[in-house]
């Protein structure tokens, strides 16, 4: 590994780690202000919707595909690359703005879908937060695309960089001037303002560093369009199923108790960054070379690399899951005690984390495989993910409304483990075929 590549890799590792740490500190701020309450649950639900919009626009789950596309066109002249970049940006923005407008015009219906367990007053709070946070989709979506194009241009930048900086500013403001950010609505407004300013700064730096310029174009050559559509179509199907399952899951959580979604948010802030740390860094390191990988199912060296990554990620994730299973309460107490968090809140968050931690081995393994699976544009990957999310929806339907909280938490593990087992099995089958040949 060259010195330049090593430096870029270390910078990406730092960004991923910083995002995980800041994400936890952000949740810690919310815990001290709101505890496990309906206001925290409403904020978590509303804050998730901009990411739902970005998933459906293809800018989140398909980030690695976009990185690979920009790496693919890197040898073209600046004018051609600017048109390709602008076309993706313009189409994505049109999709995001349309979905945001539809959401703002149907807030009341949206709150009934997102929080079936809330009463009218609680839904009114959720609706107010949705009106503030839905436009956040625009700066975050643009920021993710800029990060992908920057990464393909040799500038190490993770897709969460803009959100990372925005949350840092919120934390600084909350600590330095606590009287300014008192309610969830205050935090939401400040988050939107910071993200909007930061994306303008990011766009300016992006233009100077890459030489790409925005143009009013939605044209793309048939070859490029076919390349992108063939790889993104499966992800759009996955995104629709994933977001439908996530919305249904959170809505069922509000039926358990008004603060249950808040407890899930606190638990996930501890568990999820660990699960992605092992596999996601691999995705970042490999994404720029995806266009040159070829058919991974016929490449023994690549298959061996994937299998080694899966074994390492699963072992690390499993070890941490065992640790959390036996020590979730003291760990959660150490991380979240204080402020408006009560002893009962801590027990609920600890119990939630003790179940969620068993997603770690599976999610880490999936991330380790994901980059190579994405690069192949095989519909089998879409089938694996879609079937996992559909299984989760069926499970939740069979469980019925207002089910037990533990049963609901088990439902979260269904797609995670199904996807990991199916993806690993596909790699093993390909490896066995190569050995036989």
MARVEXTOR-986088 format. One record per residue: residue in one letter; z, y, x of N, C-alpha, C, O in turn. Coordinates in pm, whole numbers, plus 50000, padded with zeros to 5 digits. Each point is the difference from the previous one (the first is absolute). Example, Ala and Ser with C-alpha at 12.3 -4.5 7.8 and 13.67 -1.06 7.14 Angstrom:
% MARVEXTOR-986088
A507804943151319500005011949911500005012050090500664999850104/S498625010749861500065011950082500735010949923500175011150051/
This chain:
% MARVEXTOR-986088
X500004988050085500005012049915500005012550089500835001250089/X498225008149885499915012150080501205008949975500724998649901/X499485010950194501125009249985499855008549874500985002749931/X497775001550038499765008249882500304992249873500635005149908/X498904982350088500244991749881501494996949984500534999749889/X500154998150225501434997349994500765012049947500944998649922/X498655013350121500645012349952499775001949850500915003949927/X497864993550029499695001249858500804989949918500495003249892/X499644984650161500764989649930501465004049986500604998449894/X499985006750215501395004249997500215011449901501025000649932/X498015008550061500105011249907499974995149856500735005149915/X498434984950057499954994449865501284992749966500515001149888/X500034991450209501284993449978501075010249966500824997949910/X499185013250163500965010749974499825005649859500995002449931/X497774999850026499775005549866500464990549891500615004249902/X499094982850115500444990249901501534999549994500584999849892/X500064999950226501464999850004500615012749944500994999549927/X498415011950106500505012849949499865000749849500885005249931/X498014989750017499815000249855501044991549929500525003949895/X499804984550164501034991449941501375006950002500734999749901/X499605006550213501285006950012500105011949906501015001849933/X497935006350061500025011749913500014995849853500645006549917/X498664982550051500034994949864501414996249958500425002849888/X500304990950203501404996649971500855012649985500805001049906/X499035008750185500795012449993499705007649870500895006249942/X497874993250015499635006449873500724993349884500535006849911/X499504979850089500744992849897501505002650012500715000749899/X499775000850224501425003150020500345013549940501085001749942/X498035007950072500185013149938500074998849848500875005949936/X498214986250007500014998149854501254992849955500545002849893/X499944987850189501224992749964501195009349995500814999249908/X499315009750189501155009150003499935010249887501045004749952/X497734998850003499865009949893500124993949861500625005949912/X498804982250068499874994749865500654986449978500254996249885/X500044996350223500564986749983499024990849929498805002649997/X501734986649945499184990949919500035005449857500834996049920/X498275013150051500035007349873498625000249937499014995950061/X500935009049816498725001249931499125010350068498774998549999/X501815012050059499195010150068499324994150123498845003050028/X501894988650046499394993350116498924990149955498944999450062/X501334993049832498994990749950498755007449955498884995750028/X501315015449901498865007949953499205005450117498775000149997/X501935004550106499295005150119499204988950066498855002050037/X501764986249980499304988950065498734996249923498964997550060/X501155002049807498844996449919498925010750013498824996850020/X501575015949968499025010950008499395000850140498805002550013/X502004995350090499525000850138499034988750032499185001250090/X500924987749837499104988750025498605002349943499044993750045/X500835015349859498715001749932498935006250090498854995749992/X501455014350093498975004650093499434988850088498825000050032/X502024990550006499534988950081499154990449916499044994050050/X501315004649821499164992349910498615006149991498994993050005/X500965020249981498725007149995499204997750128498804997549994/X501865003350120499314998250127499524985650018498924997750055/X501874992749899499554986150004498724998449919499044993850046/X500955011849833498854998349912498775007650049498884996949961/X501335013150125498885007350057499464993450126498985004250055/X501714985449991499564992650118500485005650132499534995550105/X501395014149895500395006750123501254994150067500335003850112/X500354987249822501234994850057499814985850052500084997650120/X499664993249789499864986150041498764997950086499944990750081/X499045018049900498754998650074499965008750124498935002350056/X502215002549989500065008850116499344993650122499265006750072/X501004980649951499464993250117498484998749991499315000750102/X500164997349778498564999349983499365013450034498945000550063/X501705010449896499475013350029500045002750150499075005850056/X502014989950010500075001250146498834992650064499335005350088/X500434982449867498914992050055498645006649975499114999350084/X500745007049800498735006649968499755011850094498895001650051/X502135006649972499815011450089499764995450144499265006550073/X501354982549967499714994550132498554995150007499365000850104/X500154994249785498634994849992498965011050017498944997750058/X501365014549891499015010950006500305009750116499425010950006/X501474985250085500455009250107498855004350091500065010850058/X498904980949956498905003250092498975009449940499085004450070/X501044998849803499025008649935500265014650036501055003550053/X497985005149917500175014250030501045006249908500334994449895/X500195017150145501105006449928499635003349856500834998549910/X497945005950066499585003449865500014988049907500455001049886/X499064987650162499994987849920501424995249971500324996149888/X500535004350214501394995849979500735009349904500814995449920/X498905017550088500635009649907499584997249856500825001049909/X497914995550071499544996949863500674987449948500414999549884/X499714990350200500664987649957501475002549968500504995449897/X500185012150191501405003449977500175007949871500884997149920/X498275012950060500115008749883499724992349871500635002649897/X498434988150108499694992149880501214991949956500344999849882/X500304993450213501204992249966501105009249948500664996849901/X499545014650165501045009449958499715005549861500895000649916/X497875003450059499665006249872500114990149884500545003349895/X498964984650126500094989849894501464996549972500404998749885/X500384999650222501424996749983500745011249928500834997449912/X498875015150125500665011349935499655000849852500865002949917/X497864994550050499615000149859500784989549921500445002649888/X499724985650171500754989449933501475003949984500584998249894/X500015007250213501415003849995500245011149899500924999249919/X498265011250086500185011449909499844995649855500735004549912/X498314986750063499804994949863501234992549951500475002149889/X500064989050195501184992349960501225008949983500794997849909/X499375012350178501125009349986499885007849869501005001749930/X497795002950038499805007649876500294991449877500645004649905/X498894983050097500284991049888501504997549985500534999849889/X500144998450224501454997949996500745012049945500924998449919/X498705013650124500695012249953499765002449852500875005449931/X497974990750019499705001849858500674989549911500065001649878/X500434987850183500604989049922501374996350055500344988250012/X500455021950022501314997550061500924992249908500684990750044/X499355012849828500904993249907499684985149990500904991650005/X497835005249982499614985849995500314993150132500404988450003/X499405018850105500254994350133501484996650018500324989650057/X500575018949896501434997350015500434987749921500874992550044/X498525005449838500354988149922499554987350069500664989649989/X498225011150083499524988350072500844997450125500334988650032/X500025022150039500684998750128501474996749987500574993850090/X500085010249801501454998249986500334996149857500495008249922/X499244979450044500224995449863501484999649964500344999749882/X500545000150218501434999549973500665013649989501195000749969/X498085010150055500575013549992500035004849856499134996549920/X501885011650049500015006549868499185012950008499425003150104/X500535004349786499125011849994500395010750102499125006350059/X502194995749964500445010050097499634995950141499565008250081/X500614979149949499674995050134498495000350024499565002650112/X499674994749783498555000850014499545014450019499015002650069/X501705006749870499665014150019500205004050146499185007350056/X501904987850005500245002650143498884993850084499495006450091/X500144981249877498934993450073498685007549985499255001650096/X500475003049782498765007449977499945012850081498955003550054/X502185003549957500055012350079499714997150147499275007550065/X501314981849988499764996350140498554995550022499435002650105/X500004990749796498604995950012499075012150007499045000150077/X501255010049843499175012150002500045006850137499025006350041/X502104992450027500125006150134499344991350106499295005050087/X500944981849906499624991250111498594994349990499454995750101/X499965004149781498634994849990499025007350093499204993350065/X500845020149943499095006950094500234996650146499155002950084/X501994990949949500244995950138498954990050048499804998450120/X499544994949785498954990450036498905006550082499414993550086/X500315019149888498865006650065500255002250149499214995450082/X501875011649959500225001750145500274986950073499554998350114/X501164992449823500274987350066498714992050018499794993850105/X499355006249793498744992750010499105005650108499424992550078/X500465020849927499195006450103500594997250138499264997250095/X502065003549917500664997450127499744985950051499804998050120/X500204992149790499744986250041498584998350051499774992950098/X499265013549836498624999050045499835006850136499314994750087/X501315016849930499935006950129500624991450111499504999750112/X501594993449856500644991250099499084988550039499914996550117/X499404997749783499094988950029498855004550089499664993250097/X499745018449871498895005150081500485003850141499284998050098/X501925007549912500565003550131500244987750084499704999850119/X500854989949818500294987650072498734993750055499974995250113/X498965004949805498734994350045499385008350111499184995050077/X501215017749932499475008950104500824999550128499755007650094/X501244983549910500804998450120501295007950001500675000650103/X499695005549784501245007649990501014991449926499864998149879/X501164996750188500964991049935500795007049892500845008550030/X498914987949845500655006749888500154990049886499014994549953/X502225003150004500254990749890499705006949867499995012349992/X499784979649904499615005649871501155007449931499765007749908/X501494989950136501145006649935500445012650072501065005449968/X498154999550128500465011350081500335012249915501035006450022/X498114996949882500255011949918501274998349917500835009149993/X499334979349944501214997549922501235000150088501065004949960/X498804989850161501115000150096500465014250027501205002849992/X497875006350039500355013850030500575007149877500955007850011/X498484989549872500485006549878501444996049969500815008449962/X499494978750055501374995649972500985005350103501165002749968/X498394998950156500875006150102500375014249958501155004150011/X497865003449942500265013849957500965000449881500855008849992/X499014981749916500914999349885501424997350047500945006349953/X499214984350140501344996650051500625012050071501175003149980/X498045003750104500515011850071500435010849901501065006050016/X498114996449883500335010249900501244996249920500845008649970/X499284978749996501154995549922501305001150078501055003149943/X498874994350187501205001050084500315014650034501155004249998/X497805003550031500225013950041500305009449886500755009650017/X498664987749866500235008649883500204991249877499124999549914/X502014993650077500214990449892499985005949861499744992949903/X500525020150084500005006349869498605002049944499845002749881/X499114996050206498635001949954499414987449939499185000749908/X501234987750142499474987249951501134992249933500614991350061/X499645012049814501134994349928499564988449912500654989549998/X498265012349928499554989849906498804992450056499415003850101/X500254985449829498824992350040498745008449984499054998450077/X500935010549825498855008949981499865009650118498885002850044/X502235002350007499955009050117499404992850120499135005550069/X501324982349955499494992350113498514997049981499235000350096/X500374996849781498604996949972499105011950027498944998650061/X501475013249892499205012150021499865002950149498905003050048/X502204996150025499965002850144499134990050073499295003550094/X500744983949862499194989650062498515002849980499214998250092/X500415006149789498605003149971499535011950083498914999950056/X501935010549951499645012050077499824996650148499015003950061/X501944988649996499924996350142498754991550027499325002150100/X500404988549813498854991350020498705007949994499074997450077/X500855012249833498795008149986499765008550125498865001250047/X502205004750005499865008150122499644991150119499145003650081/X501524985149929499764991150114498594994450001499414998350107/X500034998649776498654994449998498975010450043498984996550059/X501275016349912499115010550049500065001050153498975001650065/X502244997449990500135000050146499344987750062499345001050103/X500854987649833499394987650050498485000949997499334995650093/X500125010249800498555001449989499445009050110498934997450056/X501805013449974499565009150107500004993050135499045001050075/X502044991949955500094992750126498964988850007499434997450106/X500334996149781499024989249995498605005250033499274993950078/X500375017449863498675005750023499805003950146498934997950057/X502115007650003499905004350140499944988150095499285000450100/X501454989149871500094988750093498844990349986499634993550098/X499795005149783498924990249979498625006349991498994993250019/X500955019849953498715006649983499374997749865498895004849974/X501784988049937499484997449866500255012049910501045006650009/X498004996249905500115011249907499784995249858499264990549975/X501425016449933499804996649859498695005949951499695011650028/X499554980449897498785004949936500004995349855500614989849967/X498715017649949499944996549857498964989149980498865002749962/X501554984950064499054988849994500694987949939501174997350025/X498054995549894500464987049952498934989450027499954989549936/X499185013650163498934990650035500454991150114500665004550094/X498974982849897500244990450107498834990450003499494996149894/X500095000150222498854990950011500314986749930501154995849995/X497824997749952500234987149932500724989850088500834992349951/X498845007750179500664990550091501495002750010500814990849989/X499575022050031501425003550010500714997749867501124995049996/X498215008749896500604998249868500264985349972501054996249948/X497974995450087500184985649978501124994350086500754991449955/X499365013550171501064995350090501385003349943500894991549999/X499275020749954501295004349946500324993249867501124995349979/X497905004349933500254994149867500374985350012500894995249929/X498424997650160500294985750015501424997550048500594989749968/X499965019950108501354998250053501075006449910501144995449996/X498475015149934500995007049918500124994249859501045001749935/X497944991650018500034995249861501154990449976500705000849899/X499494990150196501124990749985501345007150000500934996049929/X499175014750150501265007350007500295007949873501165001649962/X497795003249974500235007149875500524990649892500855003749919/X498644983950081500524990049906501464996850032500844999349911/X499434998950219501394997550042500895011649961501114998049950/X498415014450073500805011949970500355000749853501135003149963/X497894994149951500265000649855501084989949960500925003449925/X498964984450125501004989749967501365003150061501034998349935/X498965006450190501275003150067500745011349928501214999249981/X498075011149981500655011349935500424996649858501035004949952/X498194986849979500424995649867501304992050008500905001949918/X499184989250183501234992150019501175008950038501114998049952/X498655012050135501085008950044500525008649885501215001749985/X497875003649935500415008249885500804991649901501045004449950/X498484983650022500694991149906501384996250055500974999349925/X499094998250206501264996050063501055011149989501144997449963/X498465014950070500945011249991500405002749855501165003249972/X497904995549937500325002149859501024989849951500935003449927/X498904984050116500994989749965501345003050065501054996849944/X498935009350174501235003850067500815010149920501224999449999/X498105009749933500735009749917500634993449879500925005549939/X498594982550024500614992649888501314993450043500894998049918/X499234998850211501244994050050501125010349996501074997349946/X498685014550112500925011349994499245012350048499004998750070/X501465013049893499265012350035500045002850150499155007250052/X501834987050018500105002250143499464988650084500095000450123/X499354989349812499574988250075498835003150092499954995050112/X499115013249842498865003850085500495007850121499454998650109/X501585009749873500575007450113500584990450104499805001950120/X500904987749834500574990150092498894992850076500134997350120/X498774999549811498864993650066499455009250109499674995450109/X500245017649861499495009550099500865000450126499475000450111/X501844999449872500895000150115499864987250082499965000450123/X499954988249807499874987250070498674999250076499964995450114/X498975009049821498684999450063499945009050123499334996650098/X501365014849898499985009150115500604993650124499705004150112/X501134985949869500594992850113499134988050040499804997450118/X499694995249782499324987450025498535001750037499544994250097/X499735013949826498555000550015499525004650137499064994150052/X501545016350009499515004250133500104988950104499164999250090/X501854992449899500154989050096498864990149982499444995050098/X500225002049776498954990349973498655004350049499214991850049/X500495021249939498695004850043499935002450150498915000350057/X502235001450008500015003550142499294989750086499285003650093/X500924983549877499414989650083498494999049980499254999350098/X500315000649778498594997949972499175012650000498844999750041/X501735011449912499195011949981499565006250133498895005450009/X501944993950092499605005050131498794992350050499105005750063/X500874981249911498854991950038498745005149929498935000650060/X501225003049813498865005349925499475012650067498795001550018/X502115007650019499595012550064499274997250132498965006050027/X501584985150054499414997350131498614993949988499135002550083/X500654989349814498774992449989498925006949919498824996450010/X501565013649910499065005449902498755005850064498904998249946/X501235008750167498855006650060498974990150053498845003550019/X501594984050004499094990050054499464990549893499304990450032/X501045012249841499614990549896498494998349990499514989049971/X499765021950052498554999249985499394990350101498854995849983/X501885000650123499474991550105500644986150000499724991950089/X501125005349813500704987149999499064988649966500114989150055/X498935013749851499134989249954500724991349900500955004549935/X498624983350051500604990949903501244993750061499904991250085/X501275013449870501234995050062500194985249976500654993250080/X498785001549810500204985949968499274990850099500244987950002/X498885017950080499294991950100500415003750142499344996050096/X501715011449918500435004850131501384994150031501005004449944/X499024985850145501264993150028501035009250062501194999349967/X498375009650124500945009050066500665009349899501215002450006/X497995002949902500565009049898500964992449908501065005149965/X498564982849997500884991949914501334997150069501055000749937/X498894996150190501244997450074500885012650007501224999349988/X498125012150031500755012750002500685002549865501155004349995/X498124993149897500575002049867501194990749980501065004449953/X498784982950082501074990349978501245003550082501124998849951/X498695005550174501155004250080500715012049936501235000649997/X497995008749952500595011749934500774995949875501075005449972/X498374985249953500664995449877501324993250033501025002749935/X498974988650165501234993050037501085009850045501154999149957/X498475010350129500975009850050500535008849887501215002449991/X497885002449923500425008749890500904992749903500995005549952/X498674981850017500814992349906501384996950056500995000949928/X499084995650199501294997150061500895012450002501194999149968/X498255012350069500805012450002500455003849859501155003549978/X497914995749928500365003349862501034990549942500905004249928/X498974982750104500964990349951501395002150057501004998649930/X499065004950199501305002550063500725011849935501204999649977/X498045011049995500615011749938500384997149855501015005149952/X498204986649979500344996349862501324992449995500835002549912/X499364988250181501264992650005501175009550025501054998949937/X498765010550155501055009850030500365008149875501185001849970/X497805003049958500275007949880500654991849890500835005149924/X498804982350067500584991549895501514999050013500714999849899/X499784999750225501434998350021500745013250020501225000449987/X498065010150044500695012650033499395012049928500065011250051/X499374986649831499355011249930501005010749958499705011950009/X501484983949944500965010049950500535009250111499985012149981/X500494982650133500445009350105498875008550057500225011650035/X498574982749974498875007850052499665011549906499845011450043/X500064985649829499695010449901501135010249993499755011949987/X501494983350021501135009249999499985009650117500315011849987/X499314982950130499915008350119498895010449988500155011450045/X498734984849893498835008849994500085010249887499495011250014/X501144985149874499885008449882501315005449942499965007749903/X501164988850151501265004749942500135015150014499515005950096/X501165000249806500205014450002499225006949890499144994049937/X501185018650041499325007649896500304994649861501164997049969/X497835001849948500184995349863499834984949985499984994949888/X499894998050224499924985449995501394994249981500905002650080/X499294989749814501294993849973500054985950058498994994850047/X502204999249948500144986350049499144990349918499414990750054/X500535011749814499174991549915498525001750034499234990449998/X500375021850034498625002550042499664992450126498944993950011/X501985006450085499774993150127499864984949980499174993750065/X501635000749846499904985649973498644996649939499394989950035/X500145018749872498714997649937498875000950102499094991750000/X500965018350086498975001450103500054988350098498954995050041/X502265000749996500154988850093499454987149940499314992450069/X500995005149804499484988049934498475000449992499334989850017/X500145022049957498555001649995499384997450137498994993050009/X501605012550096499474998150135500094985450043499144995150072/X501924997949884500174985950038498884991349945499654989850060/X499785014149826498854992749945498705004950063499154992150040/X500705021049968498775005850054499744996050144498844999350043/X502224998050033499814997050142499184987350021499424998250107/X500524993149792499234987750016498515002249984499214990650008/X500405021949970498585003450008499575002650144498805000450029/X502165001450062499685003850138499114989950073498985004050056/X501364983149945499134990650073498575000149946499044999450076/X500855001349791498674999449937499205012750024498834999450037/X501805012249943499265012550016499585002250145498915005150026/X501954991250068499645001450141498824991150036499115004150073/X500884983649876498894990950026498705005349940498944999250062/X501145006249816498815005349934499405011650078498795001050017/X502095007950031499495011350079499334995250127499015005950045/X501514983550014499424994850123498594994549980499195000350092/X500534994949787498684994349970499065010549943498784998750012/X501785011549927499255008949912498805006450066498925000549940/X501235004550181498915007650061498754991550020498885004949983/X501294982450053498844991450022499394995649868498784998349991/X502045000049907499504996249869499205011549940498954997849939/X501565014750079499305011649947498625001250063499025002749930/X500904995250198498745002550071498894990749955498835002750026/X501514986349908498984990349962499405002449862498954994449967/X501705014049950499515002649866499814987049922499004998549930/X501924992350080499924987649926500745001549868501145004849997/X498224991249895500635001549870501214990949985500815001949910/X499304987950179501174991449993501295007650019501024996649940/X498955014050144501205008250020500385007049871501185000449964/X497835005049966500275006649872500584990149900500925003349925/X498534984450073500504989849907501464996850029500804998649908/X499545000350221501384997050038500955010749949501034996949940/X498645015750084500895010949961500065001749849501075001849943/X497774997849993499975001849854500784989049930500765002749908/X499064984850136500714988949937501515001450017500774996449911/X499665008850206501435002150022500585010349905501074998049943/X498215013350039500505010449910499954995449854500895003349922/X498074989250042499934994849863501144990249973500554999749890/X499794992350211501134990849984501295007749978500854995749922/X499315015750147501195008249980500055005649858501064999949937/X497815004950013499955005449864500344989249898500755002549906/X498684985550112500304989049909501484996650003500624997849896/X499965001850223501444997250014500835010449924500944996449929/X498715016450086500755010549932499854999049850500945002749925/X497874993550029499794998349856500844988649946500595001149893/X499464987950182500804988449957501485003350003500774994849918/X499635013650176501415003850009500435008049878501144999049956/X497955009049990500315007949882500685013050035500545001450110/X499465008349797500615013250026501514999150012500654991949934/X499895016550153501455000650015500604987750063501154996549972/X498084996850114500494987950064501065002750105500405011550023/X500064977750038501035001050103499425006750125498854997750037/X501985010850028499555007150118499604990750113499035002750071/X501704986249947499684990550106498654993549975499224998250093/X500504998349782498694994349966498885009850029498934996250047/X501325016549924498995010250028499745001250149498855001550042/X502204997950039499845000950145499224988150055499205001550092/X501034986749851499244988250043498515001849972499154995050073/X500565012349819498605002549968499275007850107498794998750015/X501945009450060499395007550109499494990850110499015003150066/X501684985649955499654991050110498764991749971499374994950093/X500255003749781498904991149964498695003950068499424991750071/X500075020549909498725003250066500095000550152499044996550069/X502105007849983500155001350145499854986450068499274998650098/X501434991549850499964986750061498684992949971499464993150086/X500035008549794498724993649968498905005050093499224992150052/X500735021049969498965005850085500154995350145499014996650064/X502225003249986500214995850139499624985550021499344996650098/X501074994649809499704985750013498504997649992499444992350078/X499905014449827498564997949983499215005250119499074993450046/X501295018350006499295005650115500204991350124499064997450074/X502184998249948500284991450116499254986849988499494994950100/X500464999749779499294987449979498515001450033499394991050057/X500025020649906498575002150030499755000350151498994994850047/X501935011250028499855000550146500164986150060499254996150089/X501744996449861500214986450051498804991149972499594992250086/X499845008949795498834991849964498835003350092499294991150048/X500505022149976498915004050091500244994750141499064995750066/X502195004549980500324995150133499754985050011499484995350101/X500894997249796499794985550001498504996750002499574990750068/X499665017149858498544997649998499395002250137499144992350043/X501295018350027499465002750133500364988750097499174995950081/X502064999249911500414989250090499194987249975499674992750094/X500035004749778499214988149968498585001350052499394990250045/X500065022249948498635002150046499935000050152498915001750056/
